[in-house]
Amino acid sequence: MLRLVIATAALVTLSCGVLQDRETAEKAVDRFHELFNEASYSVIYNEADPEFRRSTRVPDFDGLLRSAQRSLGALQQARRTSSQVDGSTVSLTYESDFAKGKATERFAFAIRDGRAYLLSYDLRSPTLVVR
């Protein structure tokens, strides 16, 4: 009986951590979208995980988001369609409505000390024109 209580307590603690990490990542997506709509791309880049900044150059990231802003317009609504928590990494997928079209967005965040740091961002849309 004691083992069952300990196992149940461990499971509850683990699932609370998973939910908390997912909520932290969801708030980071909200911030990403706010900054995107404000065209504050450098803030998104500078707040990202060092791994992201090592793998993505500023001009490339800036160019992607500028192209997205021109092609799709401002974000109007985003609905999370999936989430996955793997250790301290949270991956979220959104179906997003922009002023000029729809897109699928995939985010991955590293969760450290209660904060989410962008690891990757993937944007797919038939109306996206990257220049």
VEXMAR-68428 format. One record per residue: x, y, z of N, C-alpha, C, O in turn; residue number from 1. Coordinates in Angstrom, 3 decimals. Layout:
N
(rec (X,Y,Z),(X,Y,Z),(X,Y,Z),(X,Y,Z),NUM)
...
END
This chain:
131
(rec (0.826,-1.191,0.000),(0.000,0.000,0.000),(0.871,1.256,0.000),(0.560,2.219,-0.701),1)
(rec (1.944,1.260,0.767),(2.838,2.404,0.821),(3.466,2.666,-0.545),(3.618,3.818,-0.951),2)
(rec (3.833,1.589,-1.259),(4.420,1.757,-2.593),(3.437,2.434,-3.544),(3.828,3.282,-4.346),3)
(rec (2.178,2.064,-3.453),(1.151,2.658,-4.310),(1.007,4.146,-4.020),(0.879,4.944,-4.948),4)
(rec (1.025,4.528,-2.762),(0.913,5.935,-2.380),(2.109,6.713,-2.895),(1.946,7.813,-3.422),5)
(rec (3.302,6.167,-2.753),(4.517,6.839,-3.224),(4.491,6.948,-4.745),(4.822,8.000,-5.291),6)
(rec (4.109,5.893,-5.427),(4.038,5.922,-6.890),(3.005,6.937,-7.362),(3.252,7.661,-8.327),7)
(rec (1.866,7.002,-6.707),(0.820,7.957,-7.069),(1.307,9.384,-6.835),(1.077,10.261,-7.667),8)
(rec (1.967,9.617,-5.725),(2.497,10.953,-5.429),(3.539,11.361,-6.464),(3.567,12.513,-6.897),9)
(rec (4.390,10.429,-6.861),(5.405,10.725,-7.869),(4.757,11.046,-9.213),(5.195,11.962,-9.908),10)
(rec (3.728,10.308,-9.578),(3.029,10.544,-10.835),(2.338,11.906,-10.837),(2.386,12.622,-11.837),11)
(rec (1.704,12.263,-9.740),(1.039,13.568,-9.634),(2.070,14.687,-9.726),(1.838,15.680,-10.415),12)
(rec (3.189,14.546,-9.052),(4.250,15.551,-9.093),(4.800,15.693,-10.507),(5.014,16.809,-10.981),13)
(rec (5.028,14.574,-11.179),(5.550,14.596,-12.543),(4.568,15.259,-13.494),(4.966,16.094,-14.306),14)
(rec (3.284,14.900,-13.407),(2.304,15.479,-14.321),(2.096,16.969,-14.049),(1.816,17.725,-14.979),15)
(rec (2.224,17.399,-12.811),(2.129,18.834,-12.510),(3.273,19.590,-13.167),(3.074,20.681,-13.700),16)
(rec (4.476,19.010,-13.131),(5.637,19.622,-13.775),(5.466,19.703,-15.273),(5.824,20.710,-15.884),17)
(rec (4.919,18.649,-15.882),(4.677,18.628,-17.316),(3.673,19.712,-17.688),(3.885,20.459,-18.643),18)
(rec (2.583,19.796,-16.938),(1.570,20.820,-17.212),(2.136,22.224,-17.033),(1.848,23.122,-17.824),19)
(rec (2.935,22.406,-16.001),(3.530,23.719,-15.748),(4.486,24.098,-16.880),(4.481,25.241,-17.338),20)
(rec (5.309,23.142,-17.333),(6.228,23.423,-18.436),(5.461,23.754,-19.715),(5.856,24.656,-20.454),21)
(rec (4.373,23.035,-19.983),(3.576,23.321,-21.172),(2.951,24.715,-21.077),(2.942,25.455,-22.060),22)
(rec (2.436,25.073,-19.912),(1.852,26.409,-19.728),(2.905,27.496,-19.909),(2.622,28.546,-20.485),23)
(rec (4.110,27.251,-19.422),(5.208,28.205,-19.590),(5.514,28.397,-21.074),(5.711,29.523,-21.531),24)
(rec (5.552,27.301,-21.820),(5.810,27.374,-23.257),(4.655,28.073,-23.987),(4.890,28.847,-24.915),25)
(rec (3.423,27.808,-23.575),(2.269,28.462,-24.204),(2.320,29.982,-23.996),(1.980,30.745,-24.900),26)
(rec (2.739,30.411,-22.821),(2.890,31.845,-22.572),(3.991,32.432,-23.453),(3.891,33.572,-23.906),27)
(rec (5.039,31.648,-23.691),(6.119,32.105,-24.566),(5.629,32.244,-26.010),(6.067,33.144,-26.727),28)
(rec (4.723,31.358,-26.439),(4.129,31.486,-27.776),(3.315,32.771,-27.853),(3.381,33.494,-28.847),29)
(rec (2.551,33.054,-26.810),(1.777,34.312,-26.783),(2.707,35.513,-26.922),(2.419,36.441,-27.678),30)
(rec (3.824,35.495,-26.191),(4.789,36.599,-26.275),(5.397,36.669,-27.674),(5.547,37.760,-28.225),31)
(rec (5.749,35.526,-28.254),(6.288,35.483,-29.606),(5.313,36.171,-30.563),(5.714,37.006,-31.374),32)
(rec (4.033,35.815,-30.461),(3.034,36.394,-31.359),(2.883,37.907,-31.142),(2.737,38.657,-32.108),33)
(rec (2.917,38.352,-29.896),(2.850,39.791,-29.626),(4.034,40.508,-30.268),(3.869,41.536,-30.924),34)
(rec (5.220,39.957,-30.071),(6.421,40.568,-30.636),(6.406,40.502,-32.158),(6.862,41.433,-32.822),35)
(rec (5.887,39.415,-32.716),(5.758,39.296,-34.162),(4.862,40.415,-34.696),(5.220,41.098,-35.655),36)
(rec (3.715,40.595,-34.080),(2.774,41.628,-34.535),(3.357,43.034,-34.398),(2.985,43.934,-35.150),37)
(rec (4.265,43.226,-33.446),(4.935,44.523,-33.256),(6.169,44.671,-34.142),(6.807,45.724,-34.152),38)
(rec (6.506,43.610,-34.892),(7.726,43.569,-35.716),(8.982,43.705,-34.856),(9.975,44.283,-35.298),39)
(rec (8.944,43.179,-33.639),(10.093,43.203,-32.722),(10.884,41.902,-32.850),(11.058,41.167,-31.878),40)
(rec (11.357,41.634,-34.060),(12.028,40.371,-34.348),(13.336,40.202,-33.586),(13.690,39.094,-33.184),41)
(rec (14.050,41.303,-33.391),(15.329,41.206,-32.674),(15.107,40.808,-31.212),(15.955,40.136,-30.626),42)
(rec (13.991,41.211,-30.622),(13.696,40.819,-29.240),(13.461,39.317,-29.183),(13.966,38.644,-28.285),43)
(rec (12.696,38.785,-30.140),(12.469,37.337,-30.189),(13.812,36.622,-30.278),(14.069,35.673,-29.538),44)
(rec (14.663,37.082,-31.187),(15.967,36.455,-31.388),(16.827,36.531,-30.132),(17.423,35.533,-29.725),45)
(rec (16.893,37.695,-29.526),(17.760,37.871,-28.356),(17.277,37.108,-27.130),(18.081,36.760,-26.265),46)
(rec (15.968,36.840,-27.041),(15.429,36.083,-25.906),(15.466,34.574,-26.147),(15.140,33.798,-25.249),47)
(rec (15.858,34.153,-27.343),(15.893,32.730,-27.680),(17.049,32.030,-26.974),(17.961,32.672,-26.452),48)
(rec (16.992,30.712,-26.969),(18.035,29.883,-26.380),(19.359,30.100,-27.126),(19.345,30.324,-28.337),49)
(rec (20.485,30.039,-26.436),(21.777,30.178,-27.123),(21.948,29.170,-28.273),(22.582,29.483,-29.281),50)
(rec (21.391,27.977,-28.123),(21.461,26.982,-29.196),(20.774,27.499,-30.470),(21.273,27.301,-31.577),51)
(rec (19.637,28.157,-30.298),(18.929,28.753,-31.431),(19.791,29.827,-32.080),(19.920,29.868,-33.304),52)
(rec (20.376,30.688,-31.272),(21.188,31.795,-31.808),(22.454,31.287,-32.488),(22.961,31.929,-33.408),53)
(rec (22.970,30.140,-32.045),(24.138,29.560,-32.713),(23.762,28.968,-34.074),(24.567,28.990,-35.005),54)
(rec (22.548,28.443,-34.188),(22.152,27.752,-35.417),(21.451,28.647,-36.433),(21.295,28.257,-37.590),55)
(rec (21.030,29.832,-36.022),(20.274,30.731,-36.902),(20.900,32.114,-36.860),(21.073,32.701,-35.792),56)
(rec (21.231,32.616,-38.015),(21.819,33.958,-38.082),(20.718,35.013,-38.009),(19.592,34.782,-38.449),57)
(rec (21.055,36.164,-37.454),(20.104,37.269,-37.307),(19.465,37.638,-38.648),(18.240,37.739,-38.715),58)
(rec (20.242,37.844,-39.721),(19.603,38.243,-40.986),(18.624,37.193,-41.524),(17.595,37.542,-42.103),59)
(rec (18.944,35.910,-41.332),(18.054,34.849,-41.814),(16.740,34.839,-41.036),(15.665,34.747,-41.628),60)
(rec (16.827,34.934,-39.724),(15.627,34.928,-38.893),(14.798,36.182,-39.145),(13.578,36.113,-39.293),61)
(rec (15.465,37.311,-39.191),(14.789,38.576,-39.462),(14.088,38.519,-40.822),(12.947,38.961,-40.955),62)
(rec (14.771,37.976,-41.823),(14.199,37.863,-43.162),(12.976,36.961,-43.193),(11.993,37.269,-43.867),63)
(rec (13.030,35.851,-42.470),(11.886,34.942,-42.411),(10.674,35.641,-41.814),(9.576,35.569,-42.367),64)
(rec (10.870,36.317,-40.688),(9.733,36.968,-40.033),(9.224,38.169,-40.827),(8.021,38.429,-40.844),65)
(rec (10.113,38.897,-41.476),(9.672,40.004,-42.334),(8.846,39.475,-43.510),(7.815,40.051,-43.860),66)
(rec (9.302,38.387,-44.112),(8.557,37.771,-45.214),(7.198,37.279,-44.740),(6.195,37.439,-45.436),67)
(rec (7.168,36.681,-43.552),(5.897,36.209,-42.990),(4.948,37.380,-42.758),(3.755,37.291,-43.050),68)
(rec (5.478,38.462,-42.238),(4.652,39.646,-41.976),(4.089,40.222,-43.290),(2.919,40.601,-43.353),69)
(rec (4.928,40.282,-44.331),(4.458,40.780,-45.639),(3.428,39.832,-46.259),(2.399,40.283,-46.762),70)
(rec (3.695,38.535,-46.227),(2.837,37.546,-46.886),(1.553,37.265,-46.127),(0.486,37.124,-46.723),71)
(rec (1.664,37.185,-44.803),(0.527,36.733,-43.988),(-0.154,37.849,-43.211),(-1.330,37.732,-42.867),72)
(rec (0.554,38.910,-42.933),(-0.002,39.978,-42.106),(0.084,39.637,-40.640),(0.819,38.733,-40.242),73)
(rec (-0.657,40.352,-39.850),(-0.622,40.176,-38.388),(-1.345,38.892,-37.977),(-2.296,38.455,-38.625),74)
(rec (-0.873,38.311,-36.897),(-1.558,37.145,-36.332),(-2.887,37.599,-35.745),(-2.958,38.605,-35.039),75)
(rec (-3.925,36.851,-36.044),(-5.238,37.159,-35.481),(-5.643,36.151,-34.422),(-6.207,36.524,-33.394),76)
(rec (-5.359,34.869,-34.664),(-5.769,33.824,-33.723),(-4.877,32.613,-33.932),(-4.479,32.309,-35.057),77)
(rec (-4.565,31.922,-32.839),(-3.773,30.696,-32.908),(-4.398,29.652,-31.985),(-4.739,29.937,-30.837),78)
(rec (-4.540,28.435,-32.516),(-5.102,27.321,-31.744),(-4.059,26.218,-31.630),(-3.559,25.715,-32.636),79)
(rec (-3.739,25.852,-30.405),(-2.788,24.754,-30.210),(-3.447,23.464,-30.648),(-4.550,23.137,-30.212),80)
(rec (-2.757,22.727,-31.521),(-3.285,21.454,-32.001),(-2.542,20.258,-31.428),(-3.063,19.143,-31.432),81)
(rec (-1.333,20.479,-30.938),(-0.616,19.379,-30.291),(0.466,19.938,-29.377),(0.927,21.070,-29.528),82)
(rec (0.848,19.103,-28.430),(1.947,19.453,-27.527),(2.668,18.183,-27.123),(2.074,17.108,-27.040),83)
(rec (3.942,18.326,-26.877),(4.755,17.201,-26.427),(5.792,17.741,-25.452),(6.457,18.741,-25.721),84)
(rec (5.916,17.072,-24.332),(6.925,17.437,-23.347),(7.893,16.273,-23.242),(7.501,15.142,-22.955),85)
(rec (9.167,16.570,-23.481),(10.214,15.559,-23.425),(11.329,16.099,-22.544),(12.197,16.843,-23.000),86)
(rec (11.289,15.711,-21.269),(12.264,16.253,-20.323),(12.018,17.734,-20.148),(10.935,18.148,-19.735),87)
(rec (13.034,18.539,-20.465),(12.895,19.989,-20.305),(12.613,20.689,-21.634),(12.759,21.907,-21.738),88)
(rec (12.207,19.921,-22.654),(11.869,20.497,-23.951),(10.378,20.340,-24.197),(9.820,19.255,-24.030),89)
(rec (9.732,21.443,-24.599),(8.311,21.428,-24.912),(8.147,21.811,-26.374),(8.658,22.838,-26.821),90)
(rec (7.425,20.969,-27.119),(7.119,21.239,-28.521),(5.625,21.496,-28.646),(4.811,20.743,-28.111),91)
(rec (5.268,22.563,-29.354),(3.867,22.946,-29.540),(3.610,23.210,-31.015),(4.441,23.793,-31.711),92)
(rec (2.451,22.774,-31.476),(2.024,23.041,-32.852),(0.725,23.825,-32.803),(-0.176,23.518,-32.022),93)
(rec (0.646,24.844,-33.653),(-0.525,25.713,-33.716),(-1.036,25.810,-35.146),(-0.255,25.843,-36.097),94)
(rec (-2.344,25.853,-35.284),(-2.986,26.258,-36.536),(-3.325,27.732,-36.320),(-4.101,28.078,-35.429),95)
(rec (-2.738,28.585,-37.140),(-2.817,30.023,-36.891),(-3.471,30.747,-38.050),(-3.233,30.448,-39.220),96)
(rec (-4.303,31.711,-37.686),(-4.969,32.570,-38.660),(-4.296,33.933,-38.633),(-4.226,34.596,-37.599),97)
(rec (-3.805,34.329,-39.796),(-3.200,35.645,-39.970),(-4.159,36.485,-40.807),(-5.122,35.958,-41.364),98)
(rec (-3.909,37.755,-40.896),(-4.789,38.659,-41.638),(-4.945,38.244,-43.099),(-6.007,38.443,-43.688),99)
(rec (-3.890,37.667,-43.691),(-3.920,37.337,-45.117),(-3.862,35.842,-45.413),(-3.751,35.458,-46.577),100)
(rec (-3.933,35.000,-44.404),(-3.872,33.570,-44.678),(-3.706,32.744,-43.424),(-3.626,33.263,-42.310),101)
(rec (-3.657,31.446,-43.637),(-3.508,30.492,-42.533),(-2.116,29.871,-42.578),(-1.469,29.822,-43.624),102)
(rec (-1.672,29.398,-41.410),(-0.355,28.774,-41.333),(-0.335,27.747,-40.215),(-1.162,27.766,-39.304),103)
(rec (0.633,26.854,-40.315),(0.953,25.935,-39.226),(2.268,26.400,-38.638),(3.251,26.592,-39.353),104)
(rec (2.277,26.580,-37.322),(3.490,26.998,-36.630),(3.916,25.896,-35.671),(3.099,25.336,-34.940),105)
(rec (5.198,25.598,-35.686),(5.763,24.624,-34.749),(6.863,25.312,-33.948),(7.797,25.893,-34.501),106)
(rec (6.722,25.225,-32.637),(7.679,25.822,-31.710),(8.301,24.719,-30.866),(7.644,23.729,-30.544),107)
(rec (9.559,24.892,-30.512),(10.196,24.058,-29.487),(10.869,25.015,-28.511),(11.537,25.970,-28.908),108)
(rec (10.675,24.736,-27.233),(11.238,25.575,-26.180),(12.018,24.723,-25.183),(11.620,23.605,-24.855),109)
(rec (13.123,25.265,-24.712),(13.832,24.705,-23.570),(13.267,25.397,-22.337),(13.167,26.623,-22.299),110)
(rec (12.901,24.619,-21.336),(12.370,25.186,-20.098),(13.461,25.105,-19.038),(13.933,24.024,-18.687),111)
(rec (13.847,26.273,-18.539),(14.858,26.347,-17.484),(14.450,27.403,-16.476),(14.102,28.526,-16.841),112)
(rec (14.495,27.035,-15.208),(14.203,27.975,-14.124),(12.863,28.686,-14.323),(12.740,29.879,-14.044),113)
(rec (11.859,27.945,-14.807),(10.530,28.502,-14.970),(10.354,29.424,-16.161),(9.331,30.098,-16.278),114)
(rec (11.352,29.462,-17.058),(11.270,30.299,-18.264),(11.401,29.433,-19.501),(12.034,28.378,-19.473),115)
(rec (10.796,29.892,-20.587),(10.868,29.183,-21.863),(11.805,29.933,-22.807),(11.715,31.151,-22.961),116)
(rec (12.704,29.179,-23.431),(13.661,29.745,-24.375),(13.471,29.063,-25.722),(13.529,27.837,-25.813),117)
(rec (13.245,29.848,-26.760),(12.982,29.310,-28.085),(14.165,28.501,-28.598),(15.294,28.989,-28.651),118)
(rec (13.885,27.251,-28.975),(14.893,26.380,-29.585),(14.732,26.319,-31.099),(15.714,26.289,-31.842),119)
(rec (13.462,26.302,-31.549),(13.215,26.271,-32.985),(11.832,26.823,-33.291),(10.926,26.805,-32.459),120)
(rec (11.708,27.313,-34.513),(10.439,27.851,-35.006),(10.313,27.465,-36.458),(11.221,27.706,-37.254),121)
(rec (9.183,26.862,-36.810),(8.910,26.445,-38.181),(7.548,26.977,-38.570),(6.567,26.760,-37.859),122)
(rec (7.479,27.674,-39.696),(6.242,28.276,-40.184),(5.964,27.729,-41.572),(6.802,27.823,-42.469),123)
(rec (4.781,27.157,-41.741),(4.376,26.606,-43.027),(3.047,27.212,-43.449),(2.074,27.202,-42.695),124)
(rec (3.025,27.742,-44.675),(1.800,28.319,-45.200),(1.876,28.342,-46.724),(2.923,28.655,-47.290),125)
(rec (0.769,28.011,-47.391),(0.780,28.092,-48.848),(0.891,29.526,-49.362),(1.255,29.737,-50.519),126)
(rec (0.587,30.505,-48.527),(0.663,31.902,-48.962),(1.975,32.586,-48.556),(2.171,33.765,-48.851),127)
(rec (2.865,31.863,-47.890),(4.137,32.448,-47.457),(5.107,32.534,-48.637),(5.370,31.544,-49.319),128)
(rec (5.621,33.720,-48.854),(6.625,33.952,-49.881),(7.861,34.474,-49.169),(7.844,35.570,-48.608),129)
(rec (8.940,33.686,-49.191),(10.180,34.084,-48.524),(11.078,34.768,-49.539),(11.420,34.194,-50.573),130)
(rec (11.456,36.007,-49.228),(12.376,36.759,-50.104),(13.515,37.296,-49.304),(14.398,37.957,-49.853),131)
END
